[in-house]
Amino acid sequence: MGKPTGFIEYQRLVEVAEPPGSRLKHYREFVMVLSDEQASLQGARCMDCGIPFCNTGCPVNNIIPDWNDLVYRGNWQQALTVLHSTNNFPDFTGRICPAPCEAACTLNINTDPVGIKSIEHAIADKGWEKGWIVPEPASQRTGKKVAIVGSGPAGLAAAQQLARVGHEVVVFEKNDRPGGLLRYGIPDFKLEKAHIDRRIAQMQAEGVEFRVNQEVGGRGANAVPVAGLLAEFDALIVAGGAEAPRDLPVPGRDLDGVHFAMEFLPQQNRVNAGDTVPEQLLATGKHVIVIGGGDTGSDCVGTSNRHGALSVTQFELMPQPPEIENKSLTWPYWPLKLRTSSSHEEGCARDFAVSTKEFLGRDGQVTGLRVVRVEWQDGRMNEVPGSDFEIPADLVLLAMGFVSPVRQGLLEELGVELDARGNVRATTDGSGCYATSVPKVFAAGDMRRGQSLVVWAIREGRQCAREVDAFLMGHSGLPR
């Protein structure tokens, strides 16, 4: 806990952001980290609540009251140690996690919760600034070799944990740079890629080898046969994410100008990294329609506005949620409520309970959408008679989530059993946690659980690493 009366004396302080008018001119992060004094006062608001529900609200079970108290008392280095004990990458989560811990905060019952995410952000940045975050190589090697397919947050967390206990770890990444969704899915204005680069450098110093442009199970020039990995390595972790996007098969879907969000977003990230992207998808001077109301849709909104879109409209199939949740019914669980992101604040028309009936076009190019309003009753969607309308569109971005991992290639060659949703089947309970139906093959992250949060991926990577270590050595001292 922080100061016993701190939650009464101090108000929640939100991190200051650069005004939309100026931040739309660049792709850098625009949220300012709290000063030491501000973070201390925010840590002081952590009350002696008896049962810290924030711990269980956090997927990695961060020991939040402890590092809140340490920041309040100015013991930043110890706060970083406590934070790293449960989370390998607080510099990522302190920026892009939606903070379910804050929804679970006891103060959230009737007032503003502790600003946990902003304190985490401050601790991680302080650690890099002071040089406290350094490589932690193993003191001795085990002689065991582990291959990890995918360098997103699950793969990175598993790799770092396993390397630190002495295993030889090789991470295979199909793209030209490691980072997975962190690298090519999340815009730079939310997570600058220098944060990934310095973590990769730290892990390389700890002995992790990254092999990029290597598609395991692929058929191209850089394909790596699965059989070769199974023969060479003592264990294999598949952590390739859930990359099969949800499509919208309505008339006109084949028109030019209708694209998945993940065709659009990675291109800008590559340009920001200095790459040349021929015929880049641009929203400049266009009427942009984003279909899907989640984080990916929000990222499309922010990127489109930075391109200089003529207009940006975001459609959501579900009805508009309440602006304030019924806390007595939802706390300490993640509430359904209207969430307005920084990208929405930069300029966006939002419309709810709208279903797309048809993409309209001329000469093969999309020119608009025909949509209809819908009502939801007992979980069933019904169109509202006579509510059809058309809206102009030069670029349509489908951001309706992801349905499963891609089956072609890696999963087909492995022959692993899938669950009813098409994810790799692997339990997290009892014996054999994270183990697939194929001997010595494990699964973690979105590839196992389906589309989820970065912080869930980190949790799964850490837990999977423990199970792999126990499988190789007969026991494990890694935290679960």
N, C-alpha and C positions, 0 to 999 in steps of 0.2 A: 504494500500500500504506500501511498504518498503521505501527504499531510492529513491528519485526521479530519480537519475541518476544511480542507482544500476545496472539496466539491461545493461547499457553501460560499467560500470566499472568492473563487475564481470562475470566470466564465470560459466556456470552450472557445478556443481560438483556431480559426481556420487558416490554413496556409494561404499566403497572398499569391495571387496569380497575375501575370502580365495582362493588361487589358486586351480584349479581343481585337481591337483595331490595329494594334502593333504585332500581336503574336501571329496573326494571319499572314504576316509577311515573311515568315520563316518556318522551319520545321524543327526547331530546337524545343527542348522542354521549357515550360513557362511557369511552373509552380516553384515558388521560392521556399527553401527549407527554413524551418523555424530557427531563430537564434537560440543560443544556449539558455538565455534567461526565459524566453518564451517556452521552450521545451520543458524547462524545469517547472514552471508554473503549471503547464499542462499535466506533467507527471504528478504534481501535487494533488490534482483532482481525483486521482485513483483512490477510492474510498476503501475502508476496511469492511468489505461486503460479506465476509464470511465464506461464501462459496463464489469463487471467481468464474462466473459463467463464460467470460471472455476466453478462458483456456480451452473450453470445449467448443465454443463457437469458432475458434481458429482451427482450420484443418491440420496444421502442423503442431497444434497444442503449444503454441508459444507461451512461455512463462511470463505473461504480460505484467502482472502486478509487481514482480520482482524488478524488471528493468524499468518500469515506471518510477519505482521508488529510487532506484539507483540514479536515474537521470535527475530526479528531484533533488537528490543530495549531491549531484555533481560528479558522481563516480561513473564517467562515461565509458571507460575502458572495460570495467566489470560488466556494465550494461551490455556492451557488445559481446562479451563472452557468453553471457546468459542468452542473448538473442541468437547467437550462432549455435548454441547447444541444441536448438530445435529447428533451425532454418538456415540452410546453406547460403541462401541468396536474399537477405533482407533488403539489399539495394534494389532488387527487382520488385518484391512484394510491397515495399514501402512506397512504390510509385504506381503500380498497376493493380494491386489487389483491391477488390471492392469492400474489403474490411468487414466480413461477417462477425469478427470479434466485437466491433463497435455496436452492431445490432444486438449482440448478446450482453453487452455491458449492463450492469445492474442500474447504473445511473439512467440508462435509456428507458427505464420504466416510466419515468415522469419528467425527465429533463434531458438535456443534451449529454450524450455519452462522452467518455474520455476520448480525446483525439489520439487514439492508439496508433493509427497509421502514420500520422505526422510525426509522432515520436520515434517510431521505427525508422522512418525516412531519415530523421536527424541523426540517429545512432549510427546507421550504416554509412552515411556520408562523413560523419565525424571519424569513423574508423579508417576510411580511406585517406582522409585529410591528414590524420596523425600518423599514418603508416603502421597502424595496428593490425591491418589485414595483410597477412603474409602467407606464403606457401607453408603447408604443414605436411611434408613428406613423411612416409612411413619410416620407422627406425630399422625395420628389417623386411625382407621380401618373403612371400609365401611360396613363390614358384608357380602359382595358379594364374591362369589367363582367362579374362572375361571380355567378351565382345558385347558392345551395346549398340543397337541400331536405333539411331535418332538422337539428335543433340539438343532437343528441346529441354524444358525444365526438369522433366522426369528423368531423361537420360543423363543430364548434367549432374543432378543430385545423386543418382545411383553411382555414376562414375567417380565423383569426388569421394563419396563414402568408402567405396571399395578400394580406391587407390590409397587412402589414408590408413587402411589396415594391411597394406602390403601386397595387394594383388596387382598383376599387370593388366591394365585396362586399356582397351582400344575402342574408340567411339567412331562409328561409321555414319557419315552424313551425306545425303544425296545432293545437297546444295553446295555452293562454292564456299560458304562460310558456315561455321557452327552457330547454333542458337535456335534452330527450328522456328516455331511460331514467334518466339521472342524476337528473332531477327527479321523475319519476313512477313509477319502477320500483324504486329503491333507497330503503329506509326512512331516515328522518331520523336514527335512532339509529346508522346506519352512515355517513351523509354528510348533515350539516346543509346546508340549501339556501342559507344565507348564503355558503358557499364558491362556489357557482355564481354567485350574484348579483354578487359582487365581480369575478369573471372576466368576466361579461357587461359590467359597467361598464367594465372595462379595455379590452375589445374595442370597445365603442362609442366610447371615447375615441380608439381607433386607427382609427376610420372604418367599422367594421362596422355595417351596419344590420340590425336584427332586425324582421321582420314576423310577428307572432304571430296566431293564429286564422286562418291562411291555409293551406288544404289544397290543395296543388298536385295537380291531376288529380281533385279531388273533384267531387261533384255538389250540394253543399249551398250555403247562402247565402254562405259564405266561400270558395267554390271559386275556384282560380286556374287558368285554362286553360294547359296545357303549351305549346300553340302560341304563346301570348303571351310566355312566358319565352324560348323559342327565338328569337323575333324580336327581343326586347329586349336579351338578354345575349349576350356573346361566347363564354361557356362555361357549362355547367350541370353541377353535381355532384349526384348523387343519393346521399344518405347517410341514408336514412330508417329504417335498422335492419331486423331480421328480426322482424316482429310477428305472424306467423301462428302461433298456439300449437298444440302437439300435443294432439289431443283423445283422449278415451277412449270410443269408441262401443260401449258395452255396455248391456244392458237397464237402464232407469231413468235414463239420462243426462239426460232431460228433466225430472227432478224438481226442484222448487224446493230451493235449498240446495246445488246442485252448480254451482260456478263456476270459471272460469279464475283463476289467481293474479293476472293483470293486470286483472281486474275488481275484485279485493279490495285489492291494495296501493296503487294510485294514490289511492283514495278517502281513505285515512288520511293520505297526504301532502298532499292538498288541505285536509283538515281542519286539519292542523298549520300550513298556510299561512294559515289564517283563513277559508277558504271554507266555505260551508254545502253539505253533501252530503245531499240528501233521501234518506231510506230507505237510509242507509249500511249496507253489509254489515258486521256486527259479529259477533265470536266470543264476546261476553260471555255467560257461563253456558252455553256450548254444548260438546258433544263435537266436536272438530275433527279431521278426517282430512286430512292433507296427502299427496298422491300425487306423488312425485318427490323424489329425495334430493339435488338440487343446491342452488346458492346461492339460487335463487328460492324453493325449498321451505323453506330455512332462514329466509328473510325472512318467509315466511308464519307460521312457527313463532314468531318473535320478536314479530311484530305481534299474533298471536292471544293470546299470553301477556300482552301489554300491555293487550289488551282485557278480560282476565279470563276466559279460556276455562276451562271446567270440566276439560277434559283436551285434550291435543294429542298425536296419534299421527302419525308420518311413515312412510309405506311407500315402499320402494325395490324395483324389479323385479329388480335385479342382486344377486348374493350379497354378503354383507358383506366388504369388503376387509380385508387384514391391518392391524393397528394400526401395525406398523413395516414399511416396504418393504424389499425386498432391494436394498440400495444398490449392491451389486456388479453387479447386473443392470440397474438403472435410471439411476443417476447418469451424466451430469448432466441427464437428461431428467426431465420432470414425472412423479412416481411415482404409482402407484395405491396408495392407503392410506386407512385410515379417518380421516375428517376431522370433528372435533367443533367446531362453530362456537360463538360466544358465545350464539347463540339456543338451541342444544341444551343448553348449560349452564344456561339459565334454566328448563328444564323441558320435557321431550319424551320420549315413548316412541318408539323407533326399531325398525323391523322390516324385515328384508331378505329378498330372494328371495320376494316376495309379489306375486301378480297379482290384480287385481280382476276378478271374474266378473260382478257385478251390483250396482247401487245399489238398495237396498231402500227402500220408502216407504209412506206412508199418507196418504190425502187429498191427494195431489199433493206432499207434502213428504218429503224424504229423511229416513230414520230409521236407516239403517245400511248396511253393505256386506257382501256375501258375497265372500270372498276365498279363494285357494288358494295353498299353498306350491308353489314351483317349484324344479327343479334344472336346472343348465346343464351340458351335455356337448357338447364340440366346437362351441361357439358356438350350440347349439340349446337352446331352453327346453322342458322337459317338466314337466307338472303331477305333483305327488306324489299318488298315489291315496290317498283317504281323508283328505286334509289340509285339506279345506274348513272354514272357520269363519266366523262372523258377528261383526261388531263394531258397536256403536252409533255413530251419527254424526248430528249436527244441521247440520253445515256441512262440505262437502267442497271442498277447493281443489286444482285440477289444476295442478301445477307440473312438467310433464314436458318443459319446453323448448319451443323454437320451431323450426318446420320450414323457414320461408322468409320472404322479404318478402311483404307483402300485394300481390297482383297487380292487384286492381281499382283503377281510378283512375290513379295516376301511371304505373305500369309499362305498363299497357295502352295509355294514351294515347301514351306515348313509343314503344312498339313495340320496345323493346330485346330483344335475344336473351337467353334465360335458359339456365343450365346444367342438368345433369341433376337437381340438387336444388332447382331453382326459384329460385336466386339469380341476380342480374344477372351475365351473363358479361362478365368483363373480366380480362385477364391482368395479372400483376405482373412478368412477365419480358420481356426484349427491348424492341423498340420499341413505342410505343403503350400503355405501361403504364397501367392503370386506365381506358383508353378503352373505351367500350361499342360496340355495333354501330351506334349512331346517331351521326352526325357531331357533334362538339363537346360530346358528353355523356359524362361520366365517372361512375364509381361507386366508393364507398369504404365501409369499415366492414362491419357485419353484413349490409347489403343486398347486398354483393358476396361476402363470405366465409362468410356464415351466422353463426348465434349464436356469440358468442365473448366475450372479455374486454374490459373498458374499455381496457386498455392496448394491445390489438391494434387497437381502433378509433382510438386516438390515432395509432398508427404509420401506419395506412392513410390517415388524414386528412392527415398530414404528407407522406407520399409522393405521394399524389394531388395535393396542392397543388403540389408540384414539377413534376409532369407537366403540370398545367394551365398553370402559369407558362411552361414551355418551349413548350407549344402556342401560347400567346398571343404570346410574345416571341421565339421561335426559340432561346432558351437560358434557363437558370435557374441562379441562384446559391444557391437554397434547398438545405438539406441533404437528403439522401435517407435 
